[in-house]
Amino acid sequence: MIVGDILKQYAEGNRSFQNVCLKEVDILSAYLHGINFNQADLRQTRLGKTNFSRASFREADLSEALLWGSDLSEADLYRAMLREADLSGARLTYANLEWADLSKATLSGTNLTYARLFRARLFEADLRPTSDQVTDLGYAVLTNADLCYANLSGALLYRTKLDGARLCRAHLGRGHQPEFAPTDLTEANLQGADLSYADLSGAILRRANLKDADLTGAILAEADLQNAVMPDGTIHA
């Protein structure tokens, strides 16, 4: 099936395109609200600036796809393969990314507010802000997610659920990039999270829950831990 056929059928009311193969094609600035691409092969496709709100990509392969600036709000990406995909500036509010593989994906400036990323894999993912957009993970669910070696410097994680998440050697500090605002983990739930050797220098962890978290070797220089629950259960002054 070619792109022209899909756009024509969509305009005629068809929304179901399960299992289609569309490798290395261009679908740019299109309106495909509610389309069904479950289990589709969309590797290396260019899908930028497209409206995929409430679309379904369950178990689809979007490896190395370019989705920059696309609207994926309320989209279903359960177990989707998004390895090395470019989602910079994309809108993924309330999206379902449970068990999705976002290893080495670019999520700079992406809006993931209220997104569900339970057990998602974000190994080495880039979640830094862009020059004009903050990466927003406020209220997102990242319970038991794998964020090892991920770069979250300057990201907004207000009230994010990171309980049981793996953040070993993740970068959550400002480091040598003073142009970034501090990573904001205010009231984040990090109970039981693996933060071993993570860089949290300058991060805002006010009222965060770090009970039973592993902070072995973590860098906490200038981190704001006011009223945070520490691993031993005590409240930081």
Secondary structure, 3 states (H helix, E strand, C coil): CCHHHHHHHHHCCCCECCCCECCCCECCCCECCCCECCCCECCCCECCCCECCCCECCCCECCCCECCCCECCCCECCCCECCCCECCCCECCCCECCCCECCCCECCCCECCCCECCCCECCCCECCCCCCCCCECCCCECCCCECCCCECCCCECCCCECCCCECCCCECCCCCCCCCCCCECCCCECCCCECCCCECCCCECCCCECCCCECCCCECCCCECCCCECCCCCECC
